[in-house]
Each structure stands twice: as structure tokens, then as C-alpha cells.
Amino acid sequence: MGREEWSSTLGFILASIGSAVGIGNIWRFPYIVGANGGGAFLIPYLISVLLFGLPLMVLEFAIGRSTGKSVVSAFQSLGQRFSVAGLAIVVIVSLILSYYLVITSWVLAYALFFALNRPVDFGAFTGSYLPLIFFLLSGLAVFLTVRSGVREGIEKVARYLIPALVVILLFLVAFSLTEPGALEGARFYLLPDYSRLADPGVWTAAFGQAFFSLSVGMGVMLTYGSYLKRGDLFRSASIIVVADMLIAILAGLMIFPLVFTAGVDPAAGVNLAFVTLPSVFVEMQFGMVLGALFFLMLFAAALTSAVSMLEVPVATLMDSYGYPRKRATLLIFAAVMLLGFPSALSYTALKLEIFGTPFLDLSDYVFGTIGLIVAGLILSIVGGWYMDRTRIYAEIGGCRWQQRVYTVLIRYCVPIILLITLLGSFFQVTG
């Protein structure tokens, strides 16, 4: 049986948008903006996405399509010594998925609570063992999607969920802009405070957010690219990046008017989605419907991202070890759920902690911040320096000077920026 393929370029683009658009866009992006001075953050964010996120995405697509293999096998084709580097990326993305599913499960729970007109306080929710049930349900949804294959599972889900996500988001934006605090919220969000651009922390946060939200550096786009046989990679990547940015920006236009109308802190941090906004929805007219739509949209984004992450280790078992898809999916699903169980327990009545820090928070820092940057470094260095440049140029096209600029970005700029972001993440914690 031949290797699976996308049914069309559109299916590939929608699935890739589904991977890129996740919790990082709708939940993390607005609170990062709020914590970094509002509109000033958008400038370094746009620069980091276009100059560093886009080239790395194109590199992943190019490696995947030119080799027709997933991460470990693709790296191995560049040299046997790189198989360990590929395996490291697979392990990192699996560990990220293990705790990402926990947050996905909270989103699913809140969507159901609001749909049933029974919103629950986050402290009460995580003070029970109910989160474990939703952790299992979310995992099963991801498992069943990946088990069904590239066309019948991943692509089909993306074809339904991404358009639905956009429609819901546009509706919520339109509603939010009619609220009394819309003008003040939009002003805070869109008018930049240029003095904040002198703060290195704002730039570090922007670069980190760009890599976090685009799903680059994790081998996801490499794996998705391996299922693509035709199409302009740069054009496809540009569409995906623009869609990712627009959805993130629209999410801010939805959230900040509501936050300012309710008079709550726009830099509320991680509590924004599960504490601040639910309390705002409860006090609003039609709040139950709006809350259900918001969390349904967030679940669609989280599910498509989680599916893409699960596909990376599943494709590795299939390509490198010859496992059939159903067996590979079952084995990886079981492993990821076991790995995620401590993170799930950290926000239950058990409150599993290490040195006073919830296990999930620790996982988010070690794997979702440090690990993600390390994976990006591995991919940019191995792909940029050791893959035959003629193969990359053949995949991405363009004229000679464009190819040279691209090479400089991938070989020098992206690794340097990732190193700076990595150091910034260390200093943020130690400081």
C-alpha cells in the first residue's frame, strides 16, 4: 500500500491552518498582547512571523515533500547520525501533546457547561476529579481522528472545523464590537505604545509566540509536507501564515472589547480564558450562548492542533518501524495519555505538584517553551546546514537572490533568534 496523500492542496492548507491555529492564537495570543503593552506587541510579532516563522515552515514543507518521509526517516535520509536528532523532535512534540490535551479537555468541559447553561467556577472544576473524564474524552477525539487516516480523518475534520471556527470567530468579533467598551478595548489593542519596542522582553515574547502559534519546529509541518505531492510550497505557507495571523488578531478584537466592557485586567494572563472571560459571559445578555460558542471555537482550534501533534509520532512508527496506522495510533495514544496523566492530576482535587508548582505548569515550561525552542533549533540547523540546498531550492522555487536570502534566514537568522528566545525564557524564570 502506497503512502497516504492529501486529496488536494486545499485539504493540505486547511489541515495545516488547523495545526497552526490553536490555543496559542485564541487564548495565549490576546493575554500575551495584554501583558506586553497592547498594540506595541503586534509590530515585533508580525516581523517575527514573516521573517522567521514563515521560512522555517517552508523548510519543514520542503524536507517533508522532497523526502516523502516523516521526521526520523527524513533526518535519517540526510545521514544516519541525524536519526537521534529526529527522534528528539518526536519525543518533544509527544510531551507537548501530553499536557496540551489537558488544556484541550478544559475547553471541551467549558463548552459543555455553557451549552447546558451550567457554567462552573474554574476552582470548583479543578477541585474535583471531573477534569480526568474530559481529559479522556479529548484524547479519544484526537485518537479517532488520527486513526482514520490523512484524508478520512485529519483532512476531513479540518475541512469542517476550520470554516466553522472562522464563522464563529467573525460572529463573536461583530458582537464584541457592539459592546460599550469596544472603542477603549480596540484602542488599547491596536494603538501601539512605541516606547515598549525598546523593551527586549517584548521582542522575546513576540518571537516565542510566533513559533508557539505557527506549529513550526515540531516536525508537524514536515510530516504534513510529506503527504503533499504537488503545489507551490511558498504560496501555501504564506496562506497558512496569513490565516494564522488574522485569526490571532481577530481573537484580540473579540476579547479586548469584552474585557474592557467588564472592567477587568487586560493582562490577566492564563486566567483570561478560564476565569476572566467565563465571569464576563455569565454577566452578559446571551452570555450562555456566547460562552458556548467561544469554547466550541476554542475546542475546534485545540483539536486540530492536537491531531497534528499526534500524527508526528504515529507517522514515525509507520515510516521507521513499519507499523500499520491503527496499531501505531493506539500505541502512541496510550503512551501520550500516560505521559499526560500527571499533568491532568495537577489540576484536580489531588493537585499534583513538584516543588510547589503544578505538574502541568512545569511541563508547559520545560516542554512547551524550552523543548519547543530546542526542537526548532534542531530542525533549522539540520535542515538548513545539512540538507542539499539544490533540493530545497527545487521545492521552494524563486529566483537566485530570493534563494540566497532564504538561505541566510534559515542558516543564521532563525537559529540566532531561537537562541535569544531560549536565553530570554531562562532569564524570565531566573529573574
DRENDO-930941 format. One line per 4 residues: number of its first residue (from 1); their letters; for each residue x, y, z of C-alpha. Coordinates in nm, 2 decimals, padded with zeros to 4 digits. Example, Ala and Ser with C-alpha at 12.3 -4.5 7.8 and 13.67 -1.06 7.14 Angstrom:
BEGIN
1	AS	01.23 -00.45 00.78  01.37 -00.11 00.71
This chain:
BEGIN
1	MGRE	00.00 00.00 00.00  00.14 00.34 -00.10  00.20 00.63 00.13  -00.11 00.84 00.21
5	EWSS	-00.16 01.18 00.04  -00.38 01.48 00.08  -00.68 01.48 -00.16  -00.60 01.83 -00.27
9	TLGF	-00.38 02.14 -00.20  -00.68 02.29 -00.03  -00.71 02.00 00.21  -00.34 02.03 00.29
13	ILAS	-00.37 02.40 00.35  -00.68 02.37 00.57  -00.52 02.09 00.78  -00.20 02.30 00.82
17	IGSA	-00.41 02.60 00.92  -00.58 02.37 01.17  -00.24 02.28 01.31  -00.11 02.64 01.32
21	VGIG	-00.44 02.78 01.46  -00.47 02.65 01.81  -00.50 02.76 02.17  -00.19 02.97 02.10
25	NIWR	-00.39 03.20 01.88  -00.72 03.24 02.05  -00.62 03.20 02.42  -00.25 03.27 02.45
29	FPYI	-00.21 03.55 02.19  -00.46 03.80 02.35  -00.31 03.76 02.70  00.05 03.79 02.57
33	VGAN	-00.06 04.11 02.39  -00.22 04.24 02.71  00.08 04.16 02.92  00.32 04.33 02.67
37	GGGA	00.16 04.67 02.63  -00.12 04.61 02.38  -00.07 04.72 02.02  00.31 04.76 02.05
41	FLIP	00.34 04.39 02.06  00.19 04.35 01.72  00.49 04.50 01.54  00.76 04.26 01.66
45	YLIS	00.51 03.98 01.63  00.44 04.04 01.26  00.82 04.08 01.20  00.90 03.75 01.37
49	VLLF	00.62 03.56 01.19  00.71 03.68 00.84  01.09 03.68 00.87  01.14 03.37 01.09
53	GLPL	00.83 03.17 01.13  00.75 03.16 00.76  01.10 03.05 00.64  01.10 02.77 00.90
57	MVLE	00.76 02.65 00.79  00.87 02.64 00.43  01.18 02.45 00.53  00.97 02.18 00.70
61	FAIG	00.74 02.15 00.40  01.04 02.12 00.17  01.21 01.85 00.37  00.89 01.66 00.41
65	RSTG	00.79 01.67 00.04  01.13 01.61 -00.10  01.19 01.30 00.11  00.83 01.18 00.13
69	KSVV	00.90 01.07 00.49  00.82 01.18 00.84  01.07 01.33 01.08  01.30 01.05 01.19
73	SAFQ	01.31 00.88 00.84  01.36 01.22 00.67  01.65 01.31 00.90  01.80 00.96 00.85
77	SLGQ	01.80 01.02 00.48  02.03 01.32 00.54  02.27 01.10 00.74  02.24 00.81 00.99
81	RFSV	02.38 01.04 01.26  02.07 01.27 01.24  01.82 01.00 01.33  01.87 01.08 01.70
85	AGLA	01.80 01.45 01.63  01.48 01.35 01.45  01.38 01.12 01.74  01.44 01.41 01.99
89	IVVI	01.19 01.62 01.80  00.93 01.34 01.80  00.97 01.30 02.18  00.94 01.67 02.24
93	VSLI	00.62 01.70 02.04  00.47 01.40 02.22  00.55 01.55 02.55  00.40 01.88 02.45
97	LSYY	00.08 01.70 02.33  00.06 01.52 02.67  -00.02 01.84 02.86  -00.18 02.02 02.56
101	LVIT	-00.46 01.76 02.58  -00.53 01.86 02.94  -00.59 02.22 02.84  -00.80 02.09 02.54
105	SWVL	-01.01 01.89 02.79  -01.08 02.21 02.99  -01.20 02.38 02.68  -01.43 02.09 02.60
109	AYAL	-01.57 02.09 02.95  -01.65 02.46 02.95  -01.81 02.44 02.61  -02.04 02.17 02.75
113	FFAL	-02.10 02.37 03.07  -02.21 02.68 02.89  -02.42 02.48 02.64  -02.61 02.32 02.93
117	NRPV	-02.65 02.67 03.09  -02.45 02.55 03.39  -02.12 02.74 03.40  -01.88 02.62 03.67
121	DFGA	-01.61 02.81 03.86  -01.26 02.71 03.75  -01.15 02.65 04.10  -01.45 02.42 04.17
125	FTGS	-01.40 02.24 03.84  -01.03 02.17 03.90  -01.10 02.09 04.27  -01.28 01.77 04.16
129	YLPL	-01.18 01.47 03.95  -01.41 01.57 03.67  -01.12 01.70 03.46  -00.99 01.35 03.42
133	IFFL	-01.31 01.24 03.24  -01.28 01.53 02.99  -00.91 01.45 02.95  -01.00 01.10 02.83
137	LSGL	-01.28 01.23 02.60  -01.05 01.49 02.44  -00.78 01.22 02.39  -01.04 00.99 02.23
141	AVFL	-01.15 01.26 01.99  -00.79 01.31 01.88  -00.72 00.93 01.86  -01.02 00.86 01.64
145	TVRS	-00.93 01.14 01.40  -00.57 01.03 01.35  -00.67 00.66 01.34  -00.90 00.74 01.04
149	GVRE	-00.61 00.85 00.83  -00.49 01.15 00.64  -00.78 01.20 00.41  -01.07 01.05 00.60
153	GIEK	-00.95 01.17 00.94  -00.72 01.47 00.96  -00.83 01.64 00.63  -01.20 01.58 00.67
157	VARY	-01.20 01.71 01.03  -01.01 02.02 00.92  -01.25 02.08 00.63  -01.54 02.11 00.87
161	LIPA	-01.38 02.26 01.18  -01.17 02.54 01.03  -01.45 02.71 00.83  -01.68 02.67 01.14
165	LVVI	-01.41 02.83 01.36  -01.38 03.13 01.13  -01.76 03.18 01.11  -01.79 03.16 01.49
169	LLFL	-01.50 03.40 01.54  -01.63 03.66 01.30  -01.97 03.64 01.47  -01.81 03.69 01.82
173	VAFS	-01.60 03.98 01.69  -01.90 04.15 01.54  -02.09 04.11 01.87  -01.79 04.23 02.08
177	LTEP	-01.75 04.55 01.88  -02.11 04.65 01.97  -02.02 04.64 02.34  -01.98 04.97 02.54
181	GALE	-01.60 04.90 02.59  -01.53 04.82 02.23  -01.36 05.15 02.14  -01.14 05.15 02.45
185	GARF	-01.05 04.79 02.40  -00.97 04.83 02.04  -00.76 05.14 02.11  -00.56 04.95 02.37
189	YLLP	-00.52 04.66 02.14  -00.44 04.83 01.81  -00.27 05.16 01.90  00.10 05.08 01.97
193	DYSR	00.30 05.23 02.26  00.62 05.27 02.07  00.82 05.31 02.39  00.76 04.94 02.46
197	LADP	00.96 04.85 02.15  01.27 04.93 02.34  01.19 04.65 02.59  01.38 04.33 02.49
201	GVWT	01.12 04.13 02.68  00.85 04.24 02.43  01.06 04.11 02.14  01.15 03.79 02.31
205	AAFG	00.78 03.73 02.38  00.69 03.81 02.02  00.94 03.56 01.88  00.83 03.29 02.13
209	QAFF	00.46 03.35 02.04  00.54 03.33 01.67  00.70 02.98 01.70  00.44 02.87 01.95
213	SLSV	00.14 02.96 01.74  00.26 02.85 01.39  00.34 02.49 01.50  00.68 02.52 01.34
217	GMGV	00.99 02.35 01.47  00.79 02.04 01.59  00.81 01.83 01.28  00.43 01.88 01.23
221	MLTY	00.47 02.07 00.90  00.74 01.84 00.79  00.51 01.54 00.84  00.22 01.72 00.67
225	GSYL	00.45 01.82 00.38  00.54 01.45 00.33  00.18 01.38 00.23  00.19 01.66 -00.04
229	KRGD	00.29 01.57 -00.40  00.22 01.90 -00.58  00.16 02.27 -00.53  00.36 02.59 -00.46
233	LFRS	00.51 02.55 -00.11  00.59 02.92 -00.05  00.24 03.02 -00.16  00.08 02.75 00.06
237	ASII	00.29 02.85 00.36  00.21 03.22 00.30  -00.16 03.15 00.31  -00.13 02.94 00.62
241	VVAD	00.08 03.21 00.80  -00.15 03.49 00.70  -00.46 03.29 00.81  -00.28 03.22 01.14
245	MLIA	-00.20 03.59 01.20  -00.55 03.71 01.10  -00.72 03.46 01.34  -00.49 03.57 01.62
249	ILAG	-00.56 03.94 01.55  -00.93 03.88 01.53  -00.93 03.69 01.86  -00.79 04.00 02.02
253	LMIF	-01.06 04.21 01.86  -01.31 03.97 02.01  -01.16 03.95 02.36  -01.04 04.31 02.45
257	PLVF	-01.38 04.48 02.39  -01.54 04.23 02.63  -01.26 04.27 02.88  -01.28 04.65 02.88
261	TAGV	-01.66 04.64 02.90  -01.64 04.43 03.21  -01.37 04.64 03.36  -01.12 04.36 03.42
265	DPAA	-00.74 04.34 03.37  -00.64 04.30 03.00  -00.32 04.14 03.12  -00.50 03.87 03.32
269	GVNL	-00.26 03.60 03.19  -00.35 03.24 03.17  -00.66 03.30 03.38  -00.81 03.50 03.08
273	AFVT	-00.98 03.20 02.92  -01.09 03.00 03.21  -01.16 03.26 03.49  -01.19 03.61 03.34
277	LPSV	-01.39 03.55 03.03  -01.64 03.30 03.18  -01.72 03.55 03.45  -01.78 03.81 03.18
281	FVEM	-02.00 03.58 02.98  -02.21 03.50 03.29  -02.29 03.87 03.34  -02.38 03.94 02.98
285	QFGM	-02.70 03.92 02.79  -02.70 03.60 02.58  -02.39 03.51 02.78  -02.45 03.13 02.79
289	VLGA	-02.48 03.12 02.41  -02.17 03.34 02.36  -01.97 03.13 02.61  -02.07 02.81 02.44
293	LFFL	-01.97 02.94 02.10  -01.64 03.08 02.23  -01.54 02.75 02.39  -01.66 02.55 02.10
297	MLFA	-01.45 02.76 01.87  -01.15 02.72 02.11  -01.20 02.34 02.11  -01.21 02.32 01.73
301	AALT	-00.87 02.51 01.73  -00.73 02.29 02.00  -00.85 01.96 01.85  -00.70 02.03 01.50
305	SAVS	-00.36 02.13 01.67  -00.36 01.82 01.89  -00.44 01.60 01.59  -00.14 01.73 01.40
309	MLEV	00.09 01.67 01.70  -00.03 01.31 01.74  00.03 01.25 01.37  00.41 01.32 01.42
313	PVAT	00.49 01.01 01.64  00.23 00.80 01.46  00.39 00.87 01.12  00.73 00.79 01.27
317	LMDS	00.61 00.44 01.38  00.46 00.38 01.04  00.76 00.50 00.84  01.05 00.39 01.05
321	YGYP	00.92 00.07 01.20  00.65 -00.04 00.96  00.35 -00.03 01.19  00.01 -00.01 01.04
325	RKRA	-00.17 00.32 01.11  -00.43 00.18 01.35  -00.18 00.00 01.57  00.06 00.29 01.56
329	TLLI	-00.21 00.53 01.67  -00.33 00.31 01.95  00.03 00.27 02.09  00.11 00.64 02.07
333	FAAV	-00.23 00.74 02.21  -00.18 00.51 02.51  00.17 00.65 02.57  00.07 01.01 02.54
337	MLLG	-00.23 00.96 02.78  00.00 00.80 03.04  00.25 01.09 03.00  -00.03 01.34 03.03
341	FPSA	-00.19 01.18 03.34  00.03 01.37 03.59  -00.05 01.70 03.42  -00.42 01.62 03.43
345	LSYT	-00.39 01.53 03.80  -00.22 01.86 03.88  -00.55 02.04 03.82  -00.78 01.81 04.01
349	ALKL	-00.86 01.75 04.38  -00.52 01.57 04.41  -00.33 01.89 04.30  -00.02 01.71 04.19
353	EIFG	00.28 01.94 04.23  00.66 01.94 04.22  00.83 02.19 04.44  00.51 02.38 04.48
357	TPFL	00.44 02.41 04.11  00.16 02.22 03.93  00.30 01.95 03.71  00.12 02.09 03.41
361	DLSD	00.28 02.43 03.46  00.62 02.27 03.48  00.55 02.07 03.17  00.44 02.38 02.99
365	YVFG	00.77 02.55 03.07  01.01 02.25 03.02  00.84 02.11 02.70  00.62 02.38 02.56
369	TIGL	00.87 02.66 02.60  01.23 02.52 02.63  01.16 02.20 02.44  00.98 02.37 02.15
373	IVAG	01.27 02.61 02.10  01.52 02.33 02.12  01.32 02.13 01.86  01.32 02.44 01.63
377	LILS	01.69 02.48 01.67  01.75 02.11 01.58  01.52 02.14 01.27  01.67 02.47 01.14
381	IVGG	02.03 02.36 01.19  01.99 02.01 01.04  01.76 02.12 00.76  01.94 02.45 00.69
385	WYMD	02.30 02.32 00.70  02.29 01.95 00.61  02.01 01.92 00.35  02.12 01.96 00.00
389	RTRI	02.04 02.32 -00.10  01.95 02.23 -00.45  01.67 02.01 -00.31  01.54 02.29 -00.10
393	YAEI	01.56 02.54 -00.39  01.38 02.29 -00.62  01.10 02.27 -00.37  01.06 02.64 -00.28
397	GGCR	01.13 02.79 -00.63  01.21 03.16 -00.66  01.50 03.34 -00.83  01.86 03.32 -00.72
401	WQQR	01.86 03.63 -00.49  01.55 03.51 -00.31  01.70 03.17 -00.26  02.01 03.33 -00.11
405	VYTV	01.81 03.55 00.13  01.62 03.24 00.23  01.94 03.05 00.30  02.07 03.33 00.52
409	LIRY	01.75 03.34 00.72  01.74 02.97 00.78  02.11 02.91 00.84  02.18 03.22 01.05
413	CVPI	01.89 03.44 01.15  01.64 03.17 01.27  01.89 02.98 01.49  02.02 03.31 01.64
417	ILLI	01.67 03.43 01.71  01.58 03.09 01.87  01.89 03.11 02.09  01.80 03.46 02.20
421	TLLG	01.44 03.34 02.27  01.58 03.05 02.46  01.80 03.27 02.68  01.51 03.51 02.73
425	SFFQ	01.30 03.22 02.86  01.57 03.12 03.11  01.62 03.48 03.23  01.24 03.53 03.26
429	VTG	01.23 03.24 03.51  01.55 03.31 03.70  01.48 03.68 03.71
